[in-house]
Amino acid sequence: MEELPLTLPPGLTWALWHELAPSTRGPEPTPEWLVTRNAVDRELGVVKTGKEAEAFLVERRAWGEDESCLLVRKRYRPEYLQPRRSMEGMDLGRLSSRELRALENKSLYGRFVLGQTWPNREFKTLVTLWEAGVPVPYPVAQVGPDIWMEFVATPEGDPAPRLSECRDDDLEPLAEAVRSAAVAMSGAGVVHGDFSAFNVLVPSPGIIRVIDVPQATDAMSTAGMTLLQRDLDNFAAWFARRGVPLDADEWFNDCIAAAFA
């Protein structure tokens, strides 16, 4: 193995995987494709821009070796992490007692909690869903306002299209995949909060990955039930317009049964 350099060439940064706290790394066991040893990152470009965050494609490679993988680094915009904005839609039930006291006292740590709310809640939700077997991108790490996750690609290596971009004649098996994913999320105690064809990727026929979960909430809460019913009604209507029947009431009942199982 090539000796590690003291300084890296321009455009490269150390991944520092093993220096991260266990709570900010993805769940064990880590996937075989993930490079963690002597890894360097090179940003390749923007994948997506949105009002709250930008997503960048990053190549992670083992220094001096051929082993590499592609990741997405989702970075929340600074203005979206301001205290007033961070409080909007915050699910206080997902905060620890220490964090709740800090918010109440408006301490320096409380302001830090507010600033980390959205990336923190999204990373923790992804970990919960991944461990429950829900089809989400593998959550690699959270570093400050950045969430690192698996790059979901087609077999050809292109970015996976959104469900909203798929042809109508491909939708029947995908409807069952979406239905199963919602039930599995409920079983994990999570309601997506913005579940739609725009937040589902399709890397290959009949296979999906659910993305963008910062608005997730507790499936057992009144708000969670309301959001779940709304999203399932909207999703069922979206499929129905494309000739794929999906009974929203039956779907909702299955989700509730999974949540209370």
C-alpha positions in Angstrom: 0.0 0.0 0.0 1.2 3.5 -0.9 2.4 5.6 2.1 -0.2 8.2 3.2 0.8 11.7 2.3 1.1 14.5 4.9 -0.9 16.8 2.6 -3.4 16.0 -0.1 -3.5 17.3 -3.7 -6.0 20.1 -4.4 -9.6 18.9 -4.6 -9.1 16.0 -2.2 -10.0 15.8 1.5 -9.6 13.0 4.1 -12.9 11.2 4.8 -11.9 10.8 8.5 -14.4 7.9 8.9 -12.9 6.4 12.0 -12.6 9.8 13.8 -16.4 10.2 13.8 -18.4 9.4 16.9 -20.3 6.1 16.5 -23.6 8.0 16.8 -22.8 10.0 13.7 -21.8 7.0 11.6 -24.1 4.6 9.7 -25.4 1.4 11.3 -23.4 -1.8 11.6 -22.6 -3.8 9.6 -21.4 -1.3 7.1 -22.0 -2.4 3.5 -19.1 -4.0 1.7 -19.1 -1.3 -1.0 -18.4 1.5 1.5 -14.8 2.6 1.6 -13.7 3.5 5.1 -10.0 2.8 5.3 -7.5 5.6 4.3 -10.3 7.2 2.3 -10.2 10.5 0.4 -13.1 12.4 -1.0 -13.4 14.3 -4.3 -16.5 16.3 -5.1 -17.7 15.7 -8.6 -20.6 18.1 -8.9 -24.1 19.1 -7.9 -26.8 16.3 -8.0 -29.7 18.4 -6.8 -30.5 21.8 -5.4 -33.5 22.7 -3.3 -34.8 25.4 -1.0 -33.5 23.8 2.1 -30.4 21.9 0.9 -28.0 21.0 -1.9 -26.8 17.5 -2.8 -23.3 16.9 -4.2 -21.9 13.7 -5.8 -18.7 12.7 -4.1 -16.2 10.0 -5.1 -14.7 8.2 -2.0 -11.5 6.3 -2.8 -9.0 4.4 -0.7 -5.6 6.2 -1.0 -3.3 4.5 -3.5 -5.8 1.7 -4.3 -8.5 1.0 -6.9 -11.3 0.6 -4.3 -13.9 3.4 -4.5 -17.5 4.3 -4.1 -19.9 7.1 -4.9 -21.7 9.0 -2.2 -24.1 11.9 -1.9 -23.4 14.7 0.5 -26.5 16.6 1.4 -25.7 20.0 2.9 -28.4 22.1 4.5 -28.4 25.8 3.7 -27.3 28.0 6.6 -30.5 30.1 6.4 -32.6 26.9 6.8 -30.8 26.1 10.1 -31.6 29.4 11.8 -33.4 29.0 15.2 -36.8 30.3 14.0 -36.8 28.1 10.9 -35.5 25.1 12.8 -38.4 25.2 15.2 -41.0 24.9 12.3 -42.4 21.4 12.4 -39.9 20.2 15.0 -40.9 16.8 16.4 -40.0 17.4 20.1 -40.7 13.8 20.9 -37.5 12.8 19.1 -35.3 15.0 21.3 -33.6 13.9 24.5 -34.5 15.4 27.9 -31.2 17.3 27.9 -32.0 18.8 24.5 -35.5 19.7 25.6 -34.1 21.5 28.7 -31.6 23.3 26.6 -34.3 24.6 24.3 -36.4 25.7 27.2 -33.5 27.6 28.8 -32.4 29.0 25.4 -28.8 28.1 26.3 -25.9 28.0 23.9 -26.4 24.3 23.6 -30.0 24.9 22.9 -29.1 27.1 20.0 -26.8 24.4 18.8 -29.6 21.8 19.0 -31.8 24.1 16.9 -29.1 24.6 14.3 -28.6 20.8 14.0 -32.3 19.8 14.1 -33.0 19.1 10.4 -29.8 17.2 9.5 -29.8 15.4 12.9 -33.4 14.3 12.6 -33.0 13.2 9.0 -29.9 11.2 9.7 -31.4 9.5 12.7 -34.6 8.7 10.8 -32.6 7.2 7.9 -30.7 5.0 10.4 -34.0 3.9 12.0 -35.5 3.0 8.7 -32.4 1.3 7.4 -32.2 -0.9 10.5 -35.9 -1.7 10.0 -35.4 -2.9 6.5 -37.1 0.0 4.8 -35.7 0.7 1.3 -33.7 3.9 1.9 -30.2 4.9 0.9 -27.6 3.7 3.4 -26.9 6.6 5.8 -23.1 6.8 5.8 -22.6 9.7 8.3 -23.7 13.0 9.7 -21.0 15.7 9.9 -22.4 19.0 11.1 -25.0 20.2 8.6 -24.0 17.5 6.1 -25.6 14.1 5.7 -23.5 11.6 3.7 -25.5 8.7 2.1 -25.4 6.1 -0.5 -25.6 7.3 -4.1 -28.6 5.5 -5.6 -27.8 4.7 -9.2 -29.2 2.6 -12.1 -27.2 -0.5 -13.2 -25.5 1.7 -15.8 -24.3 4.1 -13.1 -26.6 7.0 -13.8 -28.6 8.7 -11.1 -31.7 6.8 -10.4 -34.8 8.5 -11.7 -37.7 9.6 -9.5 -40.9 7.7 -9.5 -42.5 10.7 -11.0 -40.3 10.3 -14.1 -41.2 6.7 -14.8 -43.4 5.5 -17.6 -47.0 4.5 -16.8 -46.5 1.0 -18.0 -43.7 0.4 -15.4 -45.9 1.5 -12.4 -47.7 -1.7 -11.4 -44.8 -3.4 -9.6 -43.7 -0.1 -8.3 -47.1 0.6 -6.7 -46.6 -2.6 -4.6 -43.1 -1.5 -3.6 -44.3 1.9 -2.5 -47.2 0.3 -0.6 -44.8 -2.1 1.2 -42.4 0.7 2.0 -45.1 2.8 3.7 -46.2 -0.2 5.8 -42.6 -0.9 6.7 -42.0 2.7 7.7 -45.1 2.6 9.9 -43.8 -0.6 11.5 -40.6 1.3 12.3 -42.7 4.0 14.0 -42.1 6.6 11.3 -44.4 8.6 9.1 -42.5 10.2 6.2 -44.3 13.5 6.3 -43.8 14.2 2.5 -44.3 10.9 0.9 -44.8 11.3 -2.8 -43.6 10.3 -6.3 -41.0 13.0 -6.0 -39.4 11.4 -3.0 -39.0 7.9 -4.3 -36.1 6.8 -6.5 -36.3 3.9 -8.9 -32.8 2.4 -9.5 -34.2 -0.6 -11.4 -37.6 -2.0 -12.4 -39.7 -2.7 -9.4 -37.0 -1.5 -6.9 -37.4 1.8 -5.0 -35.5 3.9 -2.5 -37.3 6.4 -0.3 -35.5 9.7 0.2 -35.9 13.1 1.9 -37.2 12.3 5.4 -36.4 15.4 7.5 -40.1 16.0 8.1 -40.6 12.5 9.4 -42.7 12.3 12.6 -43.9 9.7 15.1 -46.4 7.2 13.6 -48.2 6.9 16.9 -49.0 10.6 17.2 -52.1 12.4 16.1 -50.1 14.5 13.7 -48.4 11.5 12.3 -51.7 9.7 11.6 -53.1 12.9 9.9 -50.0 13.2 7.7 -50.0 9.5 6.9 -53.7 9.6 5.7 -53.0 12.7 3.6 -49.9 11.2 1.9 -51.5 7.8 1.2 -54.6 9.5 -0.2 -52.4 11.7 -2.5 -50.2 8.7 -3.5 -53.2 6.5 -4.3 -54.8 9.3 -6.4 -51.4 9.7 -8.2 -51.4 6.0 -9.1 -55.1 6.0 -10.0 -54.5 8.8 -12.6 -52.0 6.5 -14.2 -54.3 3.5 -14.3 -52.9 1.6 -11.3 -55.6 1.1 -8.5 -54.5 1.4 -4.9 -57.0 1.4 -2.1 -55.9 4.2 0.2 -58.2 3.2 3.1 -57.0 -0.4 3.0 -53.4 0.9 2.7 -53.9 3.2 5.7 -55.3 0.3 7.8 -52.3 -1.9 7.0 -50.0 0.9 8.1 -51.9 1.4 11.3 -51.8 -2.3 12.0 -48.0 -2.3 11.4 -47.5 0.7 13.7 -49.4 -1.0 16.6 -48.0 -4.4 16.0 
